[in-house]
């Protein structure tokens, strides 16, 4: 059986990128994927991968929390 950390796979990030592109007009999938799949990514455990994804996502969302929240809600609700 595969480790749970492997849920954060290239297929997962490809789909996640589709969602991000639908919500963020200036989203750069290539840059996002390069920042996600660092040399250290494969060694990361589940919580480290989750934290890493969150940190990378911060580079793509508006810095202003009040602007970022509606975008995050759209991603969660699937309003694409």
N, CA, C and O atoms as a GROMACS GRO file, in nm:
protein
  320
    1UNK      N    1   0.084  -0.117   0.000
    1UNK     CA    2   0.000   0.000   0.000
    1UNK      C    3   0.090   0.125   0.000
    1UNK      O    4   0.195   0.127   0.063
    2UNK      N    5   0.045   0.224  -0.070
    2UNK     CA    6   0.120   0.349  -0.085
    2UNK      C    7   0.100   0.439   0.037
    2UNK      O    8  -0.007   0.439   0.099
    3UNK      N    9   0.202   0.515   0.070
    3UNK     CA   10   0.193   0.610   0.182
    3UNK      C   11   0.095   0.721   0.148
    3UNK      O   12   0.083   0.762   0.033
    4UNK      N   13   0.026   0.769   0.248
    4UNK     CA   14  -0.074   0.874   0.230
    4UNK      C   15  -0.012   1.001   0.170
    4UNK      O   16  -0.081   1.076   0.101
    5UNK      N   17   0.115   1.024   0.196
    5UNK     CA   18   0.180   1.144   0.142
    5UNK      C   19   0.177   1.146  -0.010
    5UNK      O   20   0.188   1.253  -0.070
    6UNK      N   21   0.162   1.031  -0.073
    6UNK     CA   22   0.164   1.024  -0.219
    6UNK      C   23   0.035   1.074  -0.283
    6UNK      O   24   0.023   1.078  -0.405
    7UNK      N   25  -0.062   1.112  -0.200
    7UNK     CA   26  -0.181   1.178  -0.254
    7UNK      C   27  -0.140   1.310  -0.321
    7UNK      O   28  -0.205   1.356  -0.415
    8UNK      N   29  -0.033   1.369  -0.271
    8UNK     CA   30   0.022   1.492  -0.330
    8UNK      C   31   0.115   1.451  -0.444
    8UNK      O   32   0.238   1.456  -0.432
    9UNK      N   33   0.055   1.412  -0.553
    9UNK     CA   34   0.125   1.359  -0.669
    9UNK      C   35   0.120   1.458  -0.785
    9UNK      O   36   0.048   1.558  -0.778
   10UNK      N   37   0.194   1.433  -0.891
   10UNK     CA   38   0.182   1.519  -1.010
   10UNK      C   39   0.038   1.528  -1.061
   10UNK      O   40  -0.006   1.635  -1.102
   11UNK      N   41  -0.035   1.418  -1.058
   11UNK     CA   42  -0.175   1.420  -1.103
   11UNK      C   43  -0.259   1.513  -1.014
   11UNK      O   44  -0.341   1.589  -1.064
   12UNK      N   45  -0.237   1.506  -0.883
   12UNK     CA   46  -0.308   1.595  -0.791
   12UNK      C   47  -0.278   1.741  -0.823
   12UNK      O   48  -0.370   1.823  -0.832
   13UNK      N   49  -0.150   1.773  -0.842
   13UNK     CA   50  -0.112   1.912  -0.867
   13UNK      C   51  -0.154   1.959  -1.006
   13UNK      O   52  -0.178   2.078  -1.026
   14UNK      N   53  -0.165   1.868  -1.102
   14UNK     CA   54  -0.219   1.907  -1.233
   14UNK      C   55  -0.364   1.949  -1.221
   14UNK      O   56  -0.406   2.050  -1.277
   15UNK      N   57  -0.442   1.870  -1.148
   15UNK     CA   58  -0.584   1.904  -1.127
   15UNK      C   59  -0.596   2.031  -1.044
   15UNK      O   60  -0.678   2.118  -1.074
   16UNK      N   61  -0.518   2.042  -0.940
   16UNK     CA   62  -0.520   2.162  -0.855
   16UNK      C   63  -0.485   2.286  -0.937
   16UNK      O   64  -0.543   2.392  -0.917
   17UNK      N   65  -0.392   2.271  -1.029
   17UNK     CA   66  -0.354   2.382  -1.116
   17UNK      C   67  -0.469   2.426  -1.206
   17UNK      O   68  -0.485   2.544  -1.234
   18UNK      N   69  -0.549   2.330  -1.250
   18UNK     CA   70  -0.667   2.364  -1.331
   18UNK      C   71  -0.764   2.449  -1.251
   18UNK      O   72  -0.820   2.546  -1.301
   19UNK      N   73  -0.783   2.412  -1.126
   19UNK     CA   74  -0.872   2.488  -1.037
   19UNK      C   75  -0.815   2.628  -1.015
   19UNK      O   76  -0.888   2.727  -1.023
   20UNK      N   77  -0.688   2.636  -0.987
   20UNK     CA   78  -0.624   2.766  -0.965
   20UNK      C   79  -0.633   2.854  -1.088
   20UNK      O   80  -0.661   2.974  -1.077
   21UNK      N   81  -0.610   2.798  -1.204
   21UNK     CA   82  -0.616   2.875  -1.329
   21UNK      C   83  -0.756   2.929  -1.354
   21UNK      O   84  -0.772   3.038  -1.410
   22UNK      N   85  -0.858   2.855  -1.314
   22UNK     CA   86  -0.996   2.900  -1.332
   22UNK      C   87  -1.031   3.015  -1.239
   22UNK      O   88  -1.118   3.096  -1.271
   23UNK      N   89  -0.964   3.023  -1.125
   23UNK     CA   90  -0.994   3.124  -1.024
   23UNK      C   91  -0.899   3.244  -1.031
   23UNK      O   92  -0.938   3.358  -1.005
   24UNK      N   93  -0.775   3.217  -1.066
   24UNK     CA   94  -0.672   3.323  -1.069
   24UNK      C   95  -0.633   3.351  -1.215
   24UNK      O   96  -0.562   3.272  -1.276
   25UNK      N   97  -0.678   3.462  -1.269
   25UNK     CA   98  -0.652   3.492  -1.410
   25UNK      C   99  -0.504   3.494  -1.448
   25UNK      O  100  -0.470   3.456  -1.560
   26UNK      N  101  -0.417   3.535  -1.361
   26UNK     CA  102  -0.275   3.545  -1.393
   26UNK      C  103  -0.195   3.423  -1.347
   26UNK      O  104  -0.072   3.430  -1.340
   27UNK      N  105  -0.261   3.315  -1.316
   27UNK     CA  106  -0.194   3.196  -1.264
   27UNK      C  107  -0.094   3.140  -1.364
   27UNK      O  108  -0.126   3.124  -1.482
   28UNK      N  109   0.027   3.111  -1.317
   28UNK     CA  110   0.134   3.056  -1.400
   28UNK      C  111   0.160   2.912  -1.354
   28UNK      O  112   0.231   2.888  -1.257
   29UNK      N  113   0.100   2.817  -1.426
   29UNK     CA  114   0.109   2.676  -1.387
   29UNK      C  115   0.254   2.628  -1.386
   29UNK      O  116   0.295   2.556  -1.294
   30UNK      N  117   0.330   2.666  -1.484
   30UNK     CA  118   0.469   2.619  -1.493
   30UNK      C  119   0.550   2.665  -1.371
   30UNK      O  120   0.626   2.588  -1.313
   31UNK      N  121   0.532   2.790  -1.332
   31UNK     CA  122   0.603   2.843  -1.215
   31UNK      C  123   0.555   2.774  -1.088
   31UNK      O  124   0.636   2.741  -1.001
   32UNK      N  125   0.423   2.752  -1.077
   32UNK     CA  126   0.366   2.683  -0.961
   32UNK      C  127   0.426   2.543  -0.947
   32UNK      O  128   0.470   2.504  -0.839
   33UNK      N  129   0.426   2.467  -1.056
   33UNK     CA  130   0.476   2.330  -1.052
   33UNK      C  131   0.625   2.328  -1.017
   33UNK      O  132   0.670   2.240  -0.943
   34UNK      N  133   0.701   2.422  -1.069
   34UNK     CA  134   0.844   2.429  -1.038
   34UNK      C  135   0.867   2.458  -0.890
   34UNK      O  136   0.960   2.405  -0.830
   35UNK      N  137   0.782   2.541  -0.832
   35UNK     CA  138   0.796   2.573  -0.690
   35UNK      C  139   0.749   2.457  -0.602
   35UNK      O  140   0.802   2.438  -0.492
   36UNK      N  141   0.652   2.381  -0.648
   36UNK     CA  142   0.604   2.265  -0.571
   36UNK      C  143   0.709   2.154  -0.573
   36UNK      O  144   0.750   2.105  -0.467
   37UNK      N  145   0.751   2.115  -0.690
   37UNK     CA  146   0.839   1.999  -0.704
   37UNK      C  147   0.986   2.038  -0.694
   37UNK      O  148   1.061   2.034  -0.792
   38UNK      N  149   1.025   2.074  -0.574
   38UNK     CA  150   1.164   2.105  -0.544
   38UNK      C  151   1.243   1.975  -0.529
   38UNK      O  152   1.185   1.866  -0.529
   39UNK      N  153   1.372   1.987  -0.517
   39UNK     CA  154   1.457   1.869  -0.498
   39UNK      C  155   1.422   1.796  -0.369
   39UNK      O  156   1.440   1.674  -0.359
   40UNK      N  157   1.370   1.868  -0.270
   40UNK     CA  158   1.338   1.810  -0.140
   40UNK      C  159   1.198   1.747  -0.135
   40UNK      O  160   1.167   1.674  -0.041
   41UNK      N  161   1.114   1.773  -0.234
   41UNK     CA  162   0.974   1.732  -0.228
   41UNK      C  163   0.956   1.583  -0.203
   41UNK      O  164   0.876   1.544  -0.119
   42UNK      N  165   1.029   1.502  -0.274
   42UNK     CA  166   1.011   1.357  -0.262
   42UNK      C  167   1.039   1.306  -0.121
   42UNK      O  168   0.980   1.207  -0.080
   43UNK      N  169   1.127   1.370  -0.047
   43UNK     CA  170   1.161   1.328   0.089
   43UNK      C  171   1.059   1.379   0.192
   43UNK      O  172   1.058   1.331   0.305
   44UNK      N  173   0.976   1.474   0.155
   44UNK     CA  174   0.881   1.532   0.251
   44UNK      C  175   0.773   1.432   0.289
   44UNK      O  176   0.727   1.353   0.208
   45UNK      N  177   0.735   1.438   0.416
   45UNK     CA  178   0.623   1.359   0.465
   45UNK      C  179   0.493   1.436   0.439
   45UNK      O  180   0.497   1.549   0.389
   46UNK      N  181   0.381   1.377   0.472
   46UNK     CA  182   0.251   1.434   0.440
   46UNK      C  183   0.234   1.578   0.491
   46UNK      O  184   0.202   1.668   0.414
   47UNK      N  185   0.257   1.598   0.620
   47UNK     CA  186   0.238   1.733   0.676
   47UNK      C  187   0.335   1.833   0.616
   47UNK      O  188   0.301   1.950   0.599
   48UNK      N  189   0.456   1.788   0.585
   48UNK     CA  190   0.554   1.877   0.522
   48UNK      C  191   0.507   1.916   0.382
   48UNK      O  192   0.523   2.032   0.341
   49UNK      N  193   0.450   1.822   0.308
   49UNK     CA  194   0.399   1.850   0.175
   49UNK      C  195   0.280   1.947   0.182
   49UNK      O  196   0.267   2.038   0.100
   50UNK      N  197   0.195   1.927   0.280
   50UNK     CA  198   0.081   2.016   0.297
   50UNK      C  199   0.128   2.158   0.328
   50UNK      O  200   0.079   2.254   0.269
   51UNK      N  201   0.222   2.170   0.417
   51UNK     CA  202   0.277   2.301   0.455
   51UNK      C  203   0.348   2.366   0.336
   51UNK      O  204   0.331   2.485   0.310
   52UNK      N  205   0.424   2.288   0.265
   52UNK     CA  206   0.495   2.337   0.147
   52UNK      C  207   0.396   2.389   0.042
   52UNK      O  208   0.417   2.496  -0.016
   53UNK      N  209   0.289   2.315   0.019
   53UNK     CA  210   0.187   2.357  -0.076
   53UNK      C  211   0.125   2.489  -0.033
   53UNK      O  212   0.102   2.577  -0.115
   54UNK      N  213   0.097   2.502   0.094
   54UNK     CA  214   0.042   2.626   0.147
   54UNK      C  215   0.137   2.742   0.126
   54UNK      O  216   0.094   2.850   0.085
   55UNK      N  217   0.263   2.721   0.153
   55UNK     CA  218   0.362   2.827   0.136
   55UNK      C  219   0.375   2.869  -0.010
   55UNK      O  220   0.385   2.988  -0.040
   56UNK      N  221   0.374   2.773  -0.101
   56UNK     CA  222   0.382   2.805  -0.244
   56UNK      C  223   0.256   2.879  -0.288
   56UNK      O  224   0.264   2.977  -0.362
   57UNK      N  225   0.143   2.834  -0.242
   57UNK     CA  226   0.016   2.897  -0.280
   57UNK      C  227   0.011   3.044  -0.240
   57UNK      O  228  -0.050   3.125  -0.310
   58UNK      N  229   0.075   3.078  -0.130
   58UNK     CA  230   0.080   3.219  -0.086
   58UNK      C  231   0.144   3.309  -0.192
   58UNK      O  232   0.113   3.428  -0.198
   59UNK      N  233   0.232   3.254  -0.273
   59UNK     CA  234   0.296   3.334  -0.378
   59UNK      C  235   0.202   3.366  -0.494
   59UNK      O  236   0.230   3.454  -0.575
   60UNK      N  237   0.091   3.295  -0.501
   60UNK     CA  238  -0.001   3.310  -0.613
   60UNK      C  239  -0.132   3.380  -0.576
   60UNK      O  240  -0.203   3.429  -0.664
   61UNK      N  241  -0.162   3.385  -0.449
   61UNK     CA  242  -0.284   3.451  -0.402
   61UNK      C  243  -0.253   3.597  -0.367
   61UNK      O  244  -0.138   3.631  -0.338
   62UNK      N  245  -0.356   3.682  -0.369
   62UNK     CA  246  -0.334   3.820  -0.327
   62UNK      C  247  -0.283   3.825  -0.183
   62UNK      O  248  -0.324   3.745  -0.099
   63UNK      N  249  -0.194   3.920  -0.156
   63UNK     CA  250  -0.139   3.935  -0.021
   63UNK      C  251  -0.246   3.983   0.077
   63UNK      O  252  -0.241   3.950   0.195
   64UNK      N  253  -0.340   4.060   0.028
   64UNK     CA  254  -0.449   4.112   0.111
   64UNK      C  255  -0.547   3.998   0.141
   64UNK      O  256  -0.609   3.944   0.050
   65UNK      N  257  -0.560   3.964   0.268
   65UNK     CA  258  -0.646   3.853   0.309
   65UNK      C  259  -0.789   3.870   0.260
   65UNK      O  260  -0.851   3.773   0.216
   66UNK      N  261  -0.842   3.992   0.266
   66UNK     CA  262  -0.981   4.015   0.225
   66UNK      C  263  -1.000   3.992   0.076
   66UNK      O  264  -1.111   3.964   0.031
   67UNK      N  265  -0.893   4.003  -0.002
   67UNK     CA  266  -0.901   3.972  -0.145
   67UNK      C  267  -0.881   3.823  -0.171
   67UNK      O  268  -0.939   3.769  -0.265
   68UNK      N  269  -0.802   3.758  -0.090
   68UNK     CA  270  -0.771   3.617  -0.109
   68UNK      C  271  -0.888   3.526  -0.069
   68UNK      O  272  -0.910   3.423  -0.132
   69UNK      N  273  -0.962   3.563   0.034
   69UNK     CA  274  -1.068   3.477   0.086
   69UNK      C  275  -1.173   3.442  -0.019
   69UNK      O  276  -1.205   3.324  -0.034
   70UNK      N  277  -1.227   3.539  -0.094
   70UNK     CA  278  -1.327   3.500  -0.196
   70UNK      C  279  -1.271   3.404  -0.301
   70UNK      O  280  -1.343   3.318  -0.351
   71UNK      N  281  -1.144   3.417  -0.333
   71UNK     CA  282  -1.082   3.327  -0.430
   71UNK      C  283  -1.071   3.186  -0.374
   71UNK      O  284  -1.097   3.088  -0.443
   72UNK      N  285  -1.031   3.177  -0.248
   72UNK     CA  286  -1.021   3.047  -0.182
   72UNK      C  287  -1.159   2.982  -0.174
   72UNK      O  288  -1.173   2.862  -0.195
   73UNK      N  289  -1.260   3.061  -0.142
   73UNK     CA  290  -1.396   3.009  -0.136
   73UNK      C  291  -1.440   2.956  -0.271
   73UNK      O  292  -1.506   2.852  -0.278
   74UNK      N  293  -1.406   3.025  -0.378
   74UNK     CA  294  -1.440   2.977  -0.512
   74UNK      C  295  -1.372   2.844  -0.541
   74UNK      O  296  -1.433   2.755  -0.601
   75UNK      N  297  -1.247   2.829  -0.499
   75UNK     CA  298  -1.176   2.703  -0.519
   75UNK      C  299  -1.246   2.591  -0.444
   75UNK      O  300  -1.262   2.481  -0.497
   76UNK      N  301  -1.286   2.618  -0.321
   76UNK     CA  302  -1.350   2.516  -0.237
   76UNK      C  303  -1.488   2.480  -0.290
   76UNK      O  304  -1.525   2.363  -0.294
   77UNK      N  305  -1.562   2.582  -0.329
   77UNK     CA  306  -1.699   2.560  -0.375
   77UNK      C  307  -1.707   2.509  -0.518
   77UNK      O  308  -1.812   2.465  -0.564
   78UNK      N  309  -1.595   2.516  -0.588
   78UNK     CA  310  -1.595   2.469  -0.727
   78UNK      C  311  -1.662   2.566  -0.822
   78UNK      O  312  -1.709   2.525  -0.929
   79UNK      N  313  -1.668   2.692  -0.787
   79UNK     CA  314  -1.728   2.794  -0.872
   79UNK      C  315  -1.628   2.836  -0.978
   79UNK      O  316  -1.564   2.941  -0.968
   80UNK      N  317  -1.616   2.754  -1.078
   80UNK     CA  318  -1.519   2.784  -1.184
   80UNK      C  319  -1.590   2.807  -1.314
   80UNK      O  320  -1.526   2.834  -1.416
   0.00000   0.00000   0.00000
